[in-house]
Amino acid sequence: MLSACSIPESTPISRENLSEDGAYAADIHAEKQLAVVSQVSGAIKVYDLISREILYSWRHQGEGLNLVDNVKFSRDGDYVITSDNEAFALWEIATGEPVGFWRVEESTIRDIAVANNGRAVLIGKADGSVMFFEPSTERRLEFLAHTEKINTVDLSANGKYALTGGNDYKAYLWDTDSAQIIHVFDHPHRVSKVLIDQNAKYLFTSDTQDKAQIWDAQSGDEVSRLHFIERQLIFTSASFSKDSNYLLTGGPSKKMSLWDTQSGKLLQKWRVAASDGPGPQSAVVYAVNFVDDEAVSVSSSGNIEKWELKE
């Protein structure tokens, strides 16, 4: 697919603005070719990348101020989980209807994830705890190994494994049946992003400074470390390609990059567009993914952009 390092001009194949006032959060599903965007103006939009139509417009807590800062697709693309800092909702894509709405009383929500078929959700919280919850059975399990605030969580497609990272400089891979720890990944700084490969081959963990690594999910051994010259490189989004050979990442300051999984080598990089409106002339890349033979991004500017992948 890709071989040589290429840094093209940051001119996308296409650009469309989904929210003139900007966005708080977004996610992209490759196979379904859908994007979900939490708009600053109030609604959560589900957008068809092919027809360029809005499929659904949701409100998290009625017509009040929207502060939904987490939205995630399930791996199969059949469900979306959304949250503000005090409550989360599960939505079915086939009908556009909510499955349920739940409040979290003990602490505030930091990050979320959802398994295939909506069978389980994962809630990372500011008090350092992580809640695994099955909506259909209401089974709950608390993971309490972290000692400080949770920043990032991910859940395997079948909901059996969770990957969580926090301010305690650690990322844990653990079993959601028993909360037993499988692997521990130590970082020199706060862990800001974790990701489980959809093929269950690799894990990705990164911190707030200069350490970003890809791990073998089975053995816990390092596969590669991302090679970059910046003293600090933070990732706000990440996605493995369908064949697991490439990693696409997004960050603050409009940054978007493509990496080789095995070597950690940078292959391409882009800068997404800032807002055309009165907002800040920068952008946080909230979502990235491989859609067909293109890279797709959604940023805080409200723009969804498609990028060419160089041979």
DAMO-V212375 format. One record per residue. RES is the residue in one small letter. PSI is psi in radians with two decimals (none if undefined). OMEGA is omega in whole degrees, -180 to 180 (* if undefined). Layout:
res: [RES RES]
psi: [PSI PSI]
omega: [OMEGA OMEGA]
//
This chain:
res: [m l s a c s i p e s t p i s r e n l s e d g a y a a d i h a e k q l a v v s q v s g a i k v y d l i s r e i l y s w r h q g e g l n l v d n v k f s r d g d y v i t s d n e a f a l w e i a t g e p v g f w r v e e s t i r d i a v a n n g r a v l i g k a d g s v m f f e p s t e r r l e f l a h t e k i n t v d l s a n g k y a l t g g n d y k a y l w d t d s a q i i h v f d h p h r v s k v l i d q n a k y l f t s d t q d k a q i w d a q s g d e v s r l h f i e r q l i f t s a s f s k d s n y l l t g g p s k k m s l w d t q s g k l l q k w r v a a s d g p g p q s a v v y a v n f v d d e a v s v s s s g n i e k w e l k e]
psi: [-0.93 2.50 -0.94 2.71 2.27 2.30 1.52 2.92 2.53 1.09 1.95 2.83 -0.72 2.75 2.32 2.39 2.18 -0.19 1.83 -0.54 -0.07 3.13 2.65 -0.49 2.80 2.82 2.74 2.34 2.13 -0.91 -0.74 -0.30 0.95 2.67 2.53 2.28 2.22 1.95 2.51 -0.56 -0.27 -0.57 2.80 2.00 2.38 2.12 2.30 2.06 -0.37 -0.96 -0.25 0.65 2.63 2.07 -0.74 2.67 1.98 2.70 2.28 -0.79 1.08 -2.63 0.15 -2.96 2.29 2.08 0.64 1.87 0.23 2.20 2.34 2.41 2.64 2.83 -0.61 -0.13 0.18 -0.26 2.72 2.39 2.43 2.64 2.60 -2.78 -0.11 -0.13 2.71 2.67 2.60 2.30 2.52 2.20 -0.65 -0.65 -0.37 0.15 2.65 2.45 -0.66 2.92 2.23 2.47 2.56 1.98 -0.58 -0.56 3.10 2.66 2.34 -0.66 2.83 2.82 2.81 2.47 2.97 2.59 0.18 0.37 -0.39 2.63 2.76 2.27 1.98 2.35 2.83 -0.36 0.07 -0.12 2.73 2.25 2.20 2.27 2.32 1.88 -0.67 -0.58 -0.23 0.35 2.35 2.53 2.32 2.24 2.12 0.35 -0.55 2.54 -0.11 -3.10 2.39 2.36 -0.49 2.44 2.69 2.75 2.39 2.82 -0.70 -0.02 0.15 -0.37 2.46 2.53 2.17 2.57 2.60 -2.94 -0.06 0.19 0.35 2.59 2.39 2.34 2.20 2.79 2.21 -0.12 -0.65 -0.17 0.29 2.34 2.29 -0.85 2.58 2.28 2.00 2.42 2.71 -0.12 3.12 2.34 2.15 -0.32 2.32 2.68 2.38 2.20 2.42 -0.38 0.06 0.45 -0.68 2.78 2.63 2.29 2.50 2.70 -2.99 0.13 -1.54 0.27 2.02 2.12 2.63 2.32 2.66 2.13 -0.54 -0.89 -0.42 0.08 2.65 2.29 -0.82 2.84 2.31 2.32 1.99 2.70 -0.21 2.54 -0.41 2.19 1.94 2.45 2.27 -0.18 2.71 2.60 2.33 2.64 2.91 -0.61 0.06 0.14 -0.28 2.67 2.25 2.30 2.67 2.73 -3.05 3.07 0.60 0.23 2.41 2.34 2.71 2.32 2.64 2.21 -0.81 -0.62 -0.37 0.18 2.44 2.20 -0.74 2.75 2.65 2.92 2.09 2.90 2.54 3.04 2.53 -0.19 -2.75 -0.05 3.08 2.46 0.83 -3.09 2.47 2.25 1.85 -0.45 2.44 2.63 2.87 2.05 2.02 -2.18 0.48 2.79 2.43 2.44 2.64 2.29 3.05 -0.27 -0.23 0.01 2.41 2.19 2.50 2.41 2.55 2.34 2.05 2.50 none]
omega: [-177 -178 -174 177 -180 179 -176 169 -176 177 -176 172 178 178 176 180 -179 -177 -177 180 -179 -176 176 -175 179 172 -179 174 -172 -174 179 -177 179 171 172 -173 174 -174 175 -178 173 -173 171 -174 170 -169 177 -177 -179 -178 -176 179 173 -180 -178 172 -175 171 -175 179 177 -173 -179 -179 180 175 179 -175 174 173 -179 170 164 -177 180 178 -177 -178 173 172 179 177 161 -175 -176 -177 177 -180 177 -175 177 -177 -177 -176 -174 -176 176 174 180 -179 -174 176 176 -173 -167 -175 179 -177 179 -180 -173 173 -178 -180 177 -180 -179 -173 -179 175 -179 -176 175 -171 -176 179 178 180 176 -180 170 -172 176 -175 -175 -178 -175 174 179 175 180 175 -169 -177 180 -179 177 -174 175 177 -169 179 171 -175 177 -176 -178 178 -175 -175 179 174 -174 180 -176 -178 178 177 -177 168 -179 165 -175 -177 -176 174 -172 -173 178 180 179 178 173 179 -178 176 177 -179 -179 179 -173 -180 172 -179 172 177 -178 177 179 178 -172 172 177 174 178 180 -172 -180 -169 -179 178 -171 173 -174 170 -174 -178 -174 -174 -180 177 173 179 172 -178 -176 175 -174 -179 177 179 178 -177 179 179 178 -180 178 173 175 -177 180 178 -176 -175 177 177 -179 173 -179 173 179 172 -172 177 -173 177 -174 171 -175 -173 -176 -174 -177 175 -178 178 171 -178 170 -179 -177 172 179 175 -177 -177 -177 179 -179 172 180 173 180 -175 -176 174 175 176 179 -170 -179 -179 170 -178 179 169 -176 -178 175 -175 -179 166 -173 177 -173 179 172 -176 175 *]
//
